[in-house]
């Protein structure tokens, strides 16, 4: 069957994303097993999550709370009554033979996520958000399949975006924005590499006449980049097929990292035999429970829930309120504890741009290095304020300030005490600086000679040596002056 | 002797719990031809009995069931004991924890003596489909005991134990109780926790009791009632006072009789039931004839919905983690092997039906869901006009072994199952030498009225 051959550019991508986000709960969705079993396989199991005869599910209130919070952060309708259904399929990763999910009556519907297009904020519809349980993990070798069911029963929310994204780039931006909202609302850890956030994409190419195109689902998109790359690949692949007059079939594909491959055709799809879960009463939410979710939306100091709904609103407010750049706000609102910390520093009298710089440049780097959250360190707002004060007053150098930051982020403590006990104060005394400089030059006569012969770059080496010799206690400008003077040919 | 009297004797040490259990074990041995048990570990029973005797020796309260030996249907978990649900598919599976219902009996001083045989996975109405063999009917040799709580009914009827736990989805406690000439009672759906009970059709499944007398059933139901942190559907409700109700007479009670039941029942069974109703009338109850034209739809409605839930609940039996070990190349082949060798013909038939129905859900299952909602409301309306309804437990007499009735023996019991209302089957004598029972249905959470009426029926 041959179709008319329109211009390649006339195919319009229509993309919708489905995201599974793991909720930050301590226990599983329907049993008290831990959600953080770590790397030891099959450590957090019980008769409920292993589907033993007679074991019955009990709904985790914390997961419901977080799902509501996510819904609020996305401006969704929270339904007073929702329900769980059994979705049946036989696979060893699903011990009960079905997954518990909210099929017919999800907990949240109709929200939105805003993306910036030029100067405009464009709303994208989030169709639904529902609670469901994760499945186990299987590893295959030649003869065996090994199962690890630690994740079986871990609470997830599935968020379904409307198919109103029009390019792979837009899809990536949408996912990044969703990621930020979920992490800011403290609902999901967001580590895609750990599977805390997973994405599937639906894409079709719409013909110029506006009729619906054939839909392809791409699974296994586990990074922002994978979403963009896989969708770009599909736009190209599908466009090519259409241009050559091929008849498309609805199918499910997987992203290998380089290309997509067919998993199955849609007409091979299984019938899930949805059944309302008879062992759980309808999930009925009262005003108190919804109110609690509203009240516990992380206290990003200058924010309210309306701001959380749209990331760009947040950006604008923060930029205006604190005179910060877009990039600074982006770093500060990346997680609620960082945002809180910033707020506390500013409240305690810190200058927003200085505090933002500390957090953006120095604190974040150390957190990333050690893979810890800010709240897990003993760092307190007064530490930042005192370090800044030390710099402003000239009592410490920046190099020392960073060393102290290292220390207090590991062990906490009193900064003035540290400076006094460990003798970290900035060296102002010109004769002491001169003596240290002479000592360095004496220890490195060859570098000195090379510099004097015109090798300018040796100056940097000598600065470094002087920094070590002084344990960073001389300000770089003082070092430069002293070194320049000392290197001047003697009259 | 009533359970209360038996427990009092044990408490006062005029009889030891050990001697009761030993006697029950001896009777069990003597009745082994009935094939009514699924498991029995005498030492485990005697350890429980000795502990109770020590408690009584220390003048400590050993509970309202002190020393009473009880049988537990093989689909109800008793920690460390086999829980094979009479199915080859679960052979070797031992329960990791005791079911709430069994625990409550044990906590009340009962000795969990043995597991009771049953129709495989609680699917069946004859007690003939079990890896432990076909159960006999002690009161009607050559006839089936009914099912699926066949072993529970047979053990009580044979006098091996005075009390047994059963489960009832469409009549699995009441129908065998009627055919074995004992009392079978289920409370409102949600009254007794289902945790630790292998599910068959969850929205119908109820844990019930089988006993020699209505008072014994009342005492047991009092003990079993109440919420459970492991079962979200077990309701937080005021606990019912039933034992007193069982002997408080029917003076002033209004009884409903469903006229459509007459056409569906054997004439002799209907006559026996009518005689019971007249007896209640003579004790001061008034009778009202009620009409439920859709009564004959109850059974097909139940069958559709129960089959669809059964395929879901039995999906966990895959030969991977417990029970029969699956063998074969790859998951799906192994799964097919485990399930085709593990399940008996009755279960397979139900699963095929359920799968077919589920694949045509909109045409076949949804109408049944609506019908269930309708029947529920219709029954509630009728129960609004009377205190309770009395009708035959089964339309016919106990089947002879090998005789087929196409499963219609549940036609009357499913009515209470669809609506989740309390129901008690009480023996009302014999017809053609075979035991016959009549059942009482009362309003949601009103077990009291059902026990009042049942108590009066028993004393006729």
Interface residues (C-beta under 8 A of the other chain):
Chain A: X47 X50 X51 X52 X53 X54 X55 X56 X57 X58 X59 X86 X88 X90 X91 X92 X95 X96 X97 X98 X145 X271 X273 X274 X275 X278 X279 X280 X281
Chain B: X75 X76 X77 X83 X85 X90 X93 X95 X96 X97 X99 X194 X195 X196 X197 X198 X199 X202 X203 X229 X230 X231 X232 X233 X308 X309 X311 X312 X314 X315 X316 X317 X318 X320 X321 X322 X331 X332 X335 X355 X358 X359 X361
